Amino acid sequence: MVNMPKPPDTYEEFSKAFPELRKAWDVLGDAAKEGPLDDRTARLVKLGVAIGAMREGAVHSSARKARALGVTSDELNQVVAIAASIIGMPSSVAVWTWLSDKPAKK
């Protein structure tokens, strides 16, 4: 099993404030793992959905978890390129910058 990166502190704080939501979120995530897609492919799909929805936090999370699974920067960038014809150039540039963001250090 791959060691996933530690979630941001804010996520942990939110989870402590709303433990039932965290449990429900975990159940939903586990249920989505059922099916033929391997973890790596599923993570790239989740990245694509996050990009299409323009959810910066989800793009950061998906990219962080994808890298932990061995997904390369070139592969992440290809997902942006695939999305470009759907989300447009300004949004693609924004998403591309999100992929290059470094995690905040405490």
Backbone atoms as SQL, in Angstrom:
CREATE TABLE atoms (id INTEGER PRIMARY KEY, chain TEXT, resi INTEGER, resn TEXT, atom TEXT, x REAL, y REAL, z REAL);
INSERT INTO atoms VALUES
  (1, 'A', 1, 'MET', 'N', 0.842, -1.188, 0.000),
  (2, 'A', 1, 'MET', 'CA', 0.000, 0.000, 0.000),
  (3, 'A', 1, 'MET', 'C', 0.887, 1.251, 0.000),
  (4, 'A', 2, 'VAL', 'N', 0.469, 2.238, -0.748),
  (5, 'A', 2, 'VAL', 'CA', 1.206, 3.486, -0.880),
  (6, 'A', 2, 'VAL', 'C', 0.902, 4.387, 0.310),
  (7, 'A', 3, 'ASN', 'N', 1.927, 5.023, 0.838),
  (8, 'A', 3, 'ASN', 'CA', 1.715, 6.006, 1.895),
  (9, 'A', 3, 'ASN', 'C', 1.259, 7.307, 1.259),
  (10, 'A', 4, 'MET', 'N', 0.027, 7.675, 1.510),
  (11, 'A', 4, 'MET', 'CA', -0.498, 8.927, 0.981),
  (12, 'A', 4, 'MET', 'C', 0.066, 10.084, 1.797),
  (13, 'A', 5, 'PRO', 'N', 0.245, 11.226, 1.154),
  (14, 'A', 5, 'PRO', 'CA', 0.754, 12.383, 1.890),
  (15, 'A', 5, 'PRO', 'C', -0.216, 12.814, 2.974),
  (16, 'A', 6, 'LYS', 'N', 0.330, 13.421, 3.995),
  (17, 'A', 6, 'LYS', 'CA', -0.484, 13.924, 5.108),
  (18, 'A', 6, 'LYS', 'C', -1.385, 15.053, 4.596),
  (19, 'A', 7, 'PRO', 'N', -2.659, 14.999, 4.955),
  (20, 'A', 7, 'PRO', 'CA', -3.560, 16.085, 4.539),
  (21, 'A', 7, 'PRO', 'C', -3.157, 17.405, 5.199),
  (22, 'A', 8, 'PRO', 'N', -3.573, 18.509, 4.611),
  (23, 'A', 8, 'PRO', 'CA', -3.279, 19.810, 5.220),
  (24, 'A', 8, 'PRO', 'C', -3.882, 19.911, 6.623),
  (25, 'A', 9, 'ASP', 'N', -3.273, 20.721, 7.452),
  (26, 'A', 9, 'ASP', 'CA', -3.759, 20.919, 8.821),
  (27, 'A', 9, 'ASP', 'C', -5.220, 21.361, 8.851),
  (28, 'A', 10, 'THR', 'N', -5.616, 22.197, 7.912),
  (29, 'A', 10, 'THR', 'CA', -6.992, 22.680, 7.871),
  (30, 'A', 10, 'THR', 'C', -7.978, 21.535, 7.719),
  (31, 'A', 11, 'TYR', 'N', -7.622, 20.554, 6.901),
  (32, 'A', 11, 'TYR', 'CA', -8.487, 19.387, 6.714),
  (33, 'A', 11, 'TYR', 'C', -8.624, 18.618, 8.025),
  (34, 'A', 12, 'GLU', 'N', -7.512, 18.443, 8.712),
  (35, 'A', 12, 'GLU', 'CA', -7.543, 17.738, 9.999),
  (36, 'A', 12, 'GLU', 'C', -8.376, 18.512, 11.026),
  (37, 'A', 13, 'GLU', 'N', -8.230, 19.822, 11.049),
  (38, 'A', 13, 'GLU', 'CA', -8.999, 20.649, 11.977),
  (39, 'A', 13, 'GLU', 'C', -10.497, 20.569, 11.661),
  (40, 'A', 14, 'PHE', 'N', -10.841, 20.619, 10.372),
  (41, 'A', 14, 'PHE', 'CA', -12.241, 20.493, 9.961),
  (42, 'A', 14, 'PHE', 'C', -12.790, 19.136, 10.386),
  (43, 'A', 15, 'SER', 'N', -11.988, 18.095, 10.200),
  (44, 'A', 15, 'SER', 'CA', -12.406, 16.737, 10.561),
  (45, 'A', 15, 'SER', 'C', -12.659, 16.608, 12.058),
  (46, 'A', 16, 'LYS', 'N', -11.863, 17.274, 12.871),
  (47, 'A', 16, 'LYS', 'CA', -12.071, 17.247, 14.322),
  (48, 'A', 16, 'LYS', 'C', -13.336, 18.018, 14.708),
  (49, 'A', 17, 'ALA', 'N', -13.591, 19.100, 13.994),
  (50, 'A', 17, 'ALA', 'CA', -14.780, 19.908, 14.285),
  (51, 'A', 17, 'ALA', 'C', -16.063, 19.205, 13.847),
  (52, 'A', 18, 'PHE', 'N', -15.963, 18.383, 12.796),
  (53, 'A', 18, 'PHE', 'CA', -17.135, 17.715, 12.227),
  (54, 'A', 18, 'PHE', 'C', -16.842, 16.225, 12.014),
  (55, 'A', 19, 'PRO', 'N', -16.720, 15.465, 13.106),
  (56, 'A', 19, 'PRO', 'CA', -16.330, 14.058, 12.973),
  (57, 'A', 19, 'PRO', 'C', -17.323, 13.204, 12.190),
  (58, 'A', 20, 'GLU', 'N', -18.591, 13.484, 12.282),
  (59, 'A', 20, 'GLU', 'CA', -19.581, 12.695, 11.538),
  (60, 'A', 20, 'GLU', 'C', -19.467, 12.944, 10.032),
  (61, 'A', 21, 'LEU', 'N', -19.208, 14.189, 9.658),
  (62, 'A', 21, 'LEU', 'CA', -18.983, 14.483, 8.243),
  (63, 'A', 21, 'LEU', 'C', -17.743, 13.739, 7.742),
  (64, 'A', 22, 'ARG', 'N', -16.703, 13.702, 8.559),
  (65, 'A', 22, 'ARG', 'CA', -15.480, 12.991, 8.183),
  (66, 'A', 22, 'ARG', 'C', -15.760, 11.506, 7.972),
  (67, 'A', 23, 'LYS', 'N', -16.535, 10.905, 8.885),
  (68, 'A', 23, 'LYS', 'CA', -16.888, 9.484, 8.733),
  (69, 'A', 23, 'LYS', 'C', -17.651, 9.259, 7.428),
  (70, 'A', 24, 'ALA', 'N', -18.629, 10.122, 7.162),
  (71, 'A', 24, 'ALA', 'CA', -19.433, 9.991, 5.944),
  (72, 'A', 24, 'ALA', 'C', -18.551, 10.166, 4.703),
  (73, 'A', 25, 'TRP', 'N', -17.637, 11.096, 4.768),
  (74, 'A', 25, 'TRP', 'CA', -16.719, 11.336, 3.652),
  (75, 'A', 25, 'TRP', 'C', -15.863, 10.105, 3.384),
  (76, 'A', 26, 'ASP', 'N', -15.372, 9.485, 4.463),
  (77, 'A', 26, 'ASP', 'CA', -14.556, 8.273, 4.334),
  (78, 'A', 26, 'ASP', 'C', -15.357, 7.124, 3.724),
  (79, 'A', 27, 'VAL', 'N', -16.626, 6.977, 4.135),
  (80, 'A', 27, 'VAL', 'CA', -17.484, 5.917, 3.586),
  (81, 'A', 27, 'VAL', 'C', -17.693, 6.152, 2.083),
  (82, 'A', 28, 'LEU', 'N', -17.954, 7.385, 1.705),
  (83, 'A', 28, 'LEU', 'CA', -18.155, 7.725, 0.306),
  (84, 'A', 28, 'LEU', 'C', -16.886, 7.419, -0.503),
  (85, 'A', 29, 'GLY', 'N', -15.741, 7.817, 0.020),
  (86, 'A', 29, 'GLY', 'CA', -14.471, 7.556, -0.662),
  (87, 'A', 29, 'GLY', 'C', -14.201, 6.071, -0.818),
  (88, 'A', 30, 'ASP', 'N', -14.485, 5.295, 0.225),
  (89, 'A', 30, 'ASP', 'CA', -14.279, 3.842, 0.155),
  (90, 'A', 30, 'ASP', 'C', -15.214, 3.205, -0.870),
  (91, 'A', 31, 'ALA', 'N', -16.455, 3.663, -0.915),
  (92, 'A', 31, 'ALA', 'CA', -17.427, 3.103, -1.867),
  (93, 'A', 31, 'ALA', 'C', -17.002, 3.382, -3.310),
  (94, 'A', 32, 'ALA', 'N', -16.390, 4.524, -3.544),
  (95, 'A', 32, 'ALA', 'CA', -15.966, 4.886, -4.899),
  (96, 'A', 32, 'ALA', 'C', -14.795, 4.030, -5.388),
  (97, 'A', 33, 'LYS', 'N', -14.121, 3.348, -4.479),
  (98, 'A', 33, 'LYS', 'CA', -12.984, 2.505, -4.862),
  (99, 'A', 33, 'LYS', 'C', -13.424, 1.184, -5.481),
  (100, 'A', 34, 'GLU', 'N', -14.702, 0.846, -5.319),
  (101, 'A', 34, 'GLU', 'CA', -15.208, -0.405, -5.877),
  (102, 'A', 34, 'GLU', 'C', -15.309, -0.266, -7.387),
  (103, 'A', 35, 'GLY', 'N', -14.720, -1.194, -8.113),
  (104, 'A', 35, 'GLY', 'CA', -14.784, -1.159, -9.565),
  (105, 'A', 35, 'GLY', 'C', -13.443, -1.518, -10.178),
  (106, 'A', 36, 'PRO', 'N', -13.377, -1.494, -11.500),
  (107, 'A', 36, 'PRO', 'CA', -12.202, -1.997, -12.195),
  (108, 'A', 36, 'PRO', 'C', -11.013, -1.041, -12.275),
  (109, 'A', 37, 'LEU', 'N', -11.185, 0.245, -11.964),
  (110, 'A', 37, 'LEU', 'CA', -10.076, 1.184, -12.106),
  (111, 'A', 37, 'LEU', 'C', -9.038, 0.975, -11.006),
  (112, 'A', 38, 'ASP', 'N', -7.773, 1.003, -11.390),
  (113, 'A', 38, 'ASP', 'CA', -6.717, 0.946, -10.378),
  (114, 'A', 38, 'ASP', 'C', -6.596, 2.322, -9.714),
  (115, 'A', 39, 'ASP', 'N', -5.873, 2.376, -8.600),
  (116, 'A', 39, 'ASP', 'CA', -5.771, 3.626, -7.828),
  (117, 'A', 39, 'ASP', 'C', -5.223, 4.778, -8.654),
  (118, 'A', 40, 'ARG', 'N', -4.227, 4.485, -9.474),
  (119, 'A', 40, 'ARG', 'CA', -3.570, 5.521, -10.277),
  (120, 'A', 40, 'ARG', 'C', -4.558, 6.116, -11.290),
  (121, 'A', 41, 'THR', 'N', -5.267, 5.269, -11.992),
  (122, 'A', 41, 'THR', 'CA', -6.246, 5.738, -12.978),
  (123, 'A', 41, 'THR', 'C', -7.372, 6.506, -12.294),
  (124, 'A', 42, 'ALA', 'N', -7.860, 5.970, -11.193),
  (125, 'A', 42, 'ALA', 'CA', -8.930, 6.648, -10.457),
  (126, 'A', 42, 'ALA', 'C', -8.471, 8.027, -9.992),
  (127, 'A', 43, 'ARG', 'N', -7.232, 8.147, -9.574),
  (128, 'A', 43, 'ARG', 'CA', -6.713, 9.441, -9.110),
  (129, 'A', 43, 'ARG', 'C', -6.661, 10.430, -10.267),
  (130, 'A', 44, 'LEU', 'N', -6.279, 9.980, -11.463),
  (131, 'A', 44, 'LEU', 'CA', -6.256, 10.874, -12.622),
  (132, 'A', 44, 'LEU', 'C', -7.672, 11.304, -13.015),
  (133, 'A', 45, 'VAL', 'N', -8.627, 10.396, -12.880),
  (134, 'A', 45, 'VAL', 'CA', -10.026, 10.754, -13.141),
  (135, 'A', 45, 'VAL', 'C', -10.471, 11.816, -12.134),
  (136, 'A', 46, 'LYS', 'N', -10.147, 11.606, -10.865),
  (137, 'A', 46, 'LYS', 'CA', -10.533, 12.590, -9.841),
  (138, 'A', 46, 'LYS', 'C', -9.890, 13.945, -10.117),
  (139, 'A', 47, 'LEU', 'N', -8.641, 13.930, -10.591),
  (140, 'A', 47, 'LEU', 'CA', -7.983, 15.183, -10.957),
  (141, 'A', 47, 'LEU', 'C', -8.749, 15.858, -12.091),
  (142, 'A', 48, 'GLY', 'N', -9.137, 15.086, -13.092),
  (143, 'A', 48, 'GLY', 'CA', -9.899, 15.655, -14.204),
  (144, 'A', 48, 'GLY', 'C', -11.209, 16.265, -13.756),
  (145, 'A', 49, 'VAL', 'N', -11.895, 15.594, -12.849),
  (146, 'A', 49, 'VAL', 'CA', -13.159, 16.130, -12.326),
  (147, 'A', 49, 'VAL', 'C', -12.895, 17.419, -11.548),
  (148, 'A', 50, 'ALA', 'N', -11.855, 17.425, -10.729),
  (149, 'A', 50, 'ALA', 'CA', -11.507, 18.624, -9.954),
  (150, 'A', 50, 'ALA', 'C', -11.170, 19.787, -10.874),
  (151, 'A', 51, 'ILE', 'N', -10.454, 19.490, -11.955),
  (152, 'A', 51, 'ILE', 'CA', -10.117, 20.528, -12.927),
  (153, 'A', 51, 'ILE', 'C', -11.397, 21.062, -13.582),
  (154, 'A', 52, 'GLY', 'N', -12.262, 20.174, -14.034),
  (155, 'A', 52, 'GLY', 'CA', -13.497, 20.595, -14.688),
  (156, 'A', 52, 'GLY', 'C', -14.388, 21.421, -13.778),
  (157, 'A', 53, 'ALA', 'N', -14.368, 21.101, -12.492),
  (158, 'A', 53, 'ALA', 'CA', -15.178, 21.839, -11.527),
  (159, 'A', 53, 'ALA', 'C', -14.466, 23.094, -11.018),
  (160, 'A', 54, 'MET', 'N', -13.196, 23.267, -11.437),
  (161, 'A', 54, 'MET', 'CA', -12.383, 24.418, -11.004),
  (162, 'A', 54, 'MET', 'C', -12.313, 24.523, -9.479),
  (163, 'A', 55, 'ARG', 'N', -12.041, 23.386, -8.852),
  (164, 'A', 55, 'ARG', 'CA', -11.912, 23.312, -7.392),
  (165, 'A', 55, 'ARG', 'C', -10.436, 23.264, -7.040),
  (166, 'A', 56, 'GLU', 'N', -9.886, 24.420, -6.716),
  (167, 'A', 56, 'GLU', 'CA', -8.446, 24.523, -6.479),
  (168, 'A', 56, 'GLU', 'C', -7.960, 23.559, -5.400),
  (169, 'A', 57, 'GLY', 'N', -8.659, 23.503, -4.292),
  (170, 'A', 57, 'GLY', 'CA', -8.249, 22.608, -3.214),
  (171, 'A', 57, 'GLY', 'C', -8.251, 21.156, -3.650),
  (172, 'A', 58, 'ALA', 'N', -9.257, 20.759, -4.420),
  (173, 'A', 58, 'ALA', 'CA', -9.334, 19.385, -4.902),
  (174, 'A', 58, 'ALA', 'C', -8.244, 19.096, -5.928),
  (175, 'A', 59, 'VAL', 'N', -7.878, 20.091, -6.741),
  (176, 'A', 59, 'VAL', 'CA', -6.763, 19.917, -7.683),
  (177, 'A', 59, 'VAL', 'C', -5.473, 19.702, -6.897),
  (178, 'A', 60, 'HIS', 'N', -5.236, 20.525, -5.882),
  (179, 'A', 60, 'HIS', 'CA', -4.038, 20.352, -5.043),
  (180, 'A', 60, 'HIS', 'C', -4.018, 18.958, -4.418),
  (181, 'A', 61, 'SER', 'N', -5.137, 18.558, -3.839),
  (182, 'A', 61, 'SER', 'CA', -5.219, 17.262, -3.173),
  (183, 'A', 61, 'SER', 'C', -5.002, 16.114, -4.155),
  (184, 'A', 62, 'SER', 'N', -5.680, 16.179, -5.291),
  (185, 'A', 62, 'SER', 'CA', -5.546, 15.110, -6.281),
  (186, 'A', 62, 'SER', 'C', -4.124, 15.025, -6.822),
  (187, 'A', 63, 'ALA', 'N', -3.509, 16.169, -7.068),
  (188, 'A', 63, 'ALA', 'CA', -2.135, 16.172, -7.571),
  (189, 'A', 63, 'ALA', 'C', -1.176, 15.610, -6.528),
  (190, 'A', 64, 'ARG', 'N', -1.364, 15.996, -5.286),
  (191, 'A', 64, 'ARG', 'CA', -0.499, 15.510, -4.195),
  (192, 'A', 64, 'ARG', 'C', -0.617, 13.989, -4.070),
  (193, 'A', 65, 'LYS', 'N', -1.829, 13.489, -4.107),
  (194, 'A', 65, 'LYS', 'CA', -2.051, 12.049, -3.980),
  (195, 'A', 65, 'LYS', 'C', -1.589, 11.309, -5.237),
  (196, 'A', 66, 'ALA', 'N', -1.763, 11.920, -6.414),
  (197, 'A', 66, 'ALA', 'CA', -1.298, 11.295, -7.656),
  (198, 'A', 66, 'ALA', 'C', 0.222, 11.154, -7.651),
  (199, 'A', 67, 'ARG', 'N', 0.903, 12.186, -7.207),
  (200, 'A', 67, 'ARG', 'CA', 2.375, 12.112, -7.139),
  (201, 'A', 67, 'ARG', 'C', 2.818, 10.993, -6.212),
  (202, 'A', 68, 'ALA', 'N', 2.088, 10.792, -5.121),
  (203, 'A', 68, 'ALA', 'CA', 2.424, 9.709, -4.184),
  (204, 'A', 68, 'ALA', 'C', 2.246, 8.343, -4.843),
  (205, 'A', 69, 'LEU', 'N', 1.405, 8.275, -5.861),
  (206, 'A', 69, 'LEU', 'CA', 1.186, 7.031, -6.594),
  (207, 'A', 69, 'LEU', 'C', 2.140, 6.881, -7.778),
  (208, 'A', 70, 'GLY', 'N', 3.050, 7.844, -7.934),
  (209, 'A', 70, 'GLY', 'CA', 4.040, 7.763, -9.001),
  (210, 'A', 70, 'GLY', 'C', 3.667, 8.467, -10.288),
  (211, 'A', 71, 'VAL', 'N', 2.572, 9.219, -10.284),
  (212, 'A', 71, 'VAL', 'CA', 2.178, 9.971, -11.473),
  (213, 'A', 71, 'VAL', 'C', 3.191, 11.104, -11.669),
  (214, 'A', 72, 'THR', 'N', 3.641, 11.260, -12.899),
  (215, 'A', 72, 'THR', 'CA', 4.664, 12.262, -13.206),
  (216, 'A', 72, 'THR', 'C', 4.040, 13.627, -13.487),
  (217, 'A', 73, 'SER', 'N', 4.864, 14.649, -13.437),
  (218, 'A', 73, 'SER', 'CA', 4.400, 15.998, -13.787),
  (219, 'A', 73, 'SER', 'C', 3.908, 16.045, -15.220),
  (220, 'A', 74, 'ASP', 'N', 4.579, 15.325, -16.129),
  (221, 'A', 74, 'ASP', 'CA', 4.135, 15.295, -17.524),
  (222, 'A', 74, 'ASP', 'C', 2.728, 14.711, -17.634),
  (223, 'A', 75, 'GLU', 'N', 2.435, 13.682, -16.848),
  (224, 'A', 75, 'GLU', 'CA', 1.098, 13.081, -16.873),
  (225, 'A', 75, 'GLU', 'C', 0.056, 14.039, -16.303),
  (226, 'A', 76, 'LEU', 'N', 0.400, 14.719, -15.213),
  (227, 'A', 76, 'LEU', 'CA', -0.519, 15.711, -14.645),
  (228, 'A', 76, 'LEU', 'C', -0.789, 16.819, -15.657),
  (229, 'A', 77, 'ASN', 'N', 0.261, 17.270, -16.321),
  (230, 'A', 77, 'ASN', 'CA', 0.105, 18.329, -17.313),
  (231, 'A', 77, 'ASN', 'C', -0.742, 17.875, -18.493),
  (232, 'A', 78, 'GLN', 'N', -0.657, 16.593, -18.854),
  (233, 'A', 78, 'GLN', 'CA', -1.488, 16.098, -19.951),
  (234, 'A', 78, 'GLN', 'C', -2.968, 16.162, -19.582),
  (235, 'A', 79, 'VAL', 'N', -3.292, 15.916, -18.316),
  (236, 'A', 79, 'VAL', 'CA', -4.691, 16.026, -17.888),
  (237, 'A', 79, 'VAL', 'C', -5.166, 17.469, -18.085),
  (238, 'A', 80, 'VAL', 'N', -4.310, 18.430, -17.770),
  (239, 'A', 80, 'VAL', 'CA', -4.666, 19.838, -18.001),
  (240, 'A', 80, 'VAL', 'C', -4.866, 20.079, -19.492),
  (241, 'A', 81, 'ALA', 'N', -3.971, 19.552, -20.306),
  (242, 'A', 81, 'ALA', 'CA', -4.082, 19.744, -21.753),
  (243, 'A', 81, 'ALA', 'C', -5.365, 19.117, -22.297),
  (244, 'A', 82, 'ILE', 'N', -5.728, 17.951, -21.789),
  (245, 'A', 82, 'ILE', 'CA', -6.967, 17.297, -22.225),
  (246, 'A', 82, 'ILE', 'C', -8.177, 18.155, -21.849),
  (247, 'A', 83, 'ALA', 'N', -8.130, 18.747, -20.665),
  (248, 'A', 83, 'ALA', 'CA', -9.246, 19.569, -20.186),
  (249, 'A', 83, 'ALA', 'C', -9.332, 20.917, -20.896),
  (250, 'A', 84, 'ALA', 'N', -8.243, 21.365, -21.498),
  (251, 'A', 84, 'ALA', 'CA', -8.175, 22.725, -22.054),
  (252, 'A', 84, 'ALA', 'C', -9.276, 23.029, -23.054),
  (253, 'A', 85, 'SER', 'N', -9.605, 22.066, -23.920),
  (254, 'A', 85, 'SER', 'CA', -10.630, 22.349, -24.930),
  (255, 'A', 85, 'SER', 'C', -12.026, 22.451, -24.322),
  (256, 'A', 86, 'ILE', 'N', -12.157, 21.998, -23.092),
  (257, 'A', 86, 'ILE', 'CA', -13.452, 22.050, -22.417),
  (258, 'A', 86, 'ILE', 'C', -13.545, 23.262, -21.494),
  (259, 'A', 87, 'ILE', 'N', -12.485, 23.513, -20.731),
  (260, 'A', 87, 'ILE', 'CA', -12.544, 24.579, -19.722),
  (261, 'A', 87, 'ILE', 'C', -11.993, 25.906, -20.227),
  (262, 'A', 88, 'GLY', 'N', -11.305, 25.916, -21.372),
  (263, 'A', 88, 'GLY', 'CA', -10.790, 27.157, -21.949),
  (264, 'A', 88, 'GLY', 'C', -9.389, 27.492, -21.484),
  (265, 'A', 89, 'MET', 'N', -8.778, 28.399, -22.209),
  (266, 'A', 89, 'MET', 'CA', -7.384, 28.753, -21.952),
  (267, 'A', 89, 'MET', 'C', -7.163, 29.428, -20.586),
  (268, 'A', 90, 'PRO', 'N', -7.938, 30.459, -20.213),
  (269, 'A', 90, 'PRO', 'CA', -7.680, 31.091, -18.915),
  (270, 'A', 90, 'PRO', 'C', -7.788, 30.106, -17.743),
  (271, 'A', 91, 'SER', 'N', -8.800, 29.253, -17.792),
  (272, 'A', 91, 'SER', 'CA', -8.955, 28.264, -16.723),
  (273, 'A', 91, 'SER', 'C', -7.826, 27.240, -16.747),
  (274, 'A', 92, 'SER', 'N', -7.390, 26.856, -17.933),
  (275, 'A', 92, 'SER', 'CA', -6.291, 25.899, -18.048),
  (276, 'A', 92, 'SER', 'C', -5.006, 26.461, -17.461),
  (277, 'A', 93, 'VAL', 'N', -4.749, 27.724, -17.736),
  (278, 'A', 93, 'VAL', 'CA', -3.555, 28.364, -17.176),
  (279, 'A', 93, 'VAL', 'C', -3.652, 28.400, -15.651),
  (280, 'A', 94, 'ALA', 'N', -4.828, 28.733, -15.143),
  (281, 'A', 94, 'ALA', 'CA', -5.009, 28.764, -13.684),
  (282, 'A', 94, 'ALA', 'C', -4.741, 27.391, -13.084),
  (283, 'A', 95, 'VAL', 'N', -5.336, 26.356, -13.664),
  (284, 'A', 95, 'VAL', 'CA', -5.146, 24.996, -13.149),
  (285, 'A', 95, 'VAL', 'C', -3.679, 24.591, -13.229),
  (286, 'A', 96, 'TRP', 'N', -3.031, 24.929, -14.307),
  (287, 'A', 96, 'TRP', 'CA', -1.614, 24.595, -14.479),
  (288, 'A', 96, 'TRP', 'C', -0.777, 25.221, -13.370),
  (289, 'A', 97, 'THR', 'N', -1.124, 26.461, -12.978),
  (290, 'A', 97, 'THR', 'CA', -0.379, 27.087, -11.875),
  (291, 'A', 97, 'THR', 'C', -0.664, 26.377, -10.552),
  (292, 'A', 98, 'TRP', 'N', -1.887, 25.874, -10.376),
  (293, 'A', 98, 'TRP', 'CA', -2.210, 25.143, -9.146),
  (294, 'A', 98, 'TRP', 'C', -1.359, 23.890, -9.031),
  (295, 'A', 99, 'LEU', 'N', -1.099, 23.237, -10.160),
  (296, 'A', 99, 'LEU', 'CA', -0.290, 22.013, -10.131),
  (297, 'A', 99, 'LEU', 'C', 1.156, 22.302, -9.736),
  (298, 'A', 100, 'SER', 'N', 1.606, 23.515, -9.985),
  (299, 'A', 100, 'SER', 'CA', 2.992, 23.837, -9.646),
  (300, 'A', 100, 'SER', 'C', 3.123, 24.469, -8.264),
  (301, 'A', 101, 'ASP', 'N', 1.996, 24.752, -7.607),
  (302, 'A', 101, 'ASP', 'CA', 2.035, 25.309, -6.249),
  (303, 'A', 101, 'ASP', 'C', 2.730, 24.357, -5.312),
  (304, 'A', 102, 'LYS', 'N', 3.520, 24.893, -4.450),
  (305, 'A', 102, 'LYS', 'CA', 4.166, 24.088, -3.409),
  (306, 'A', 102, 'LYS', 'C', 3.283, 24.095, -2.171),
  (307, 'A', 103, 'PRO', 'N', 3.204, 22.956, -1.459),
  (308, 'A', 103, 'PRO', 'CA', 2.395, 22.943, -0.234),
  (309, 'A', 103, 'PRO', 'C', 2.927, 23.935, 0.787),
  (310, 'A', 104, 'ALA', 'N', 2.014, 24.523, 1.533),
  (311, 'A', 104, 'ALA', 'CA', 2.407, 25.440, 2.595),
  (312, 'A', 104, 'ALA', 'C', 3.147, 24.689, 3.691),
  (313, 'A', 105, 'LYS', 'N', 4.200, 25.299, 4.192),
  (314, 'A', 105, 'LYS', 'CA', 4.971, 24.666, 5.280),
  (315, 'A', 105, 'LYS', 'C', 4.673, 25.392, 6.567),
  (316, 'A', 106, 'LYS', 'N', 4.640, 24.614, 7.634),
  (317, 'A', 106, 'LYS', 'CA', 4.387, 25.197, 8.951),
  (318, 'A', 106, 'LYS', 'C', 5.603, 25.019, 9.816);
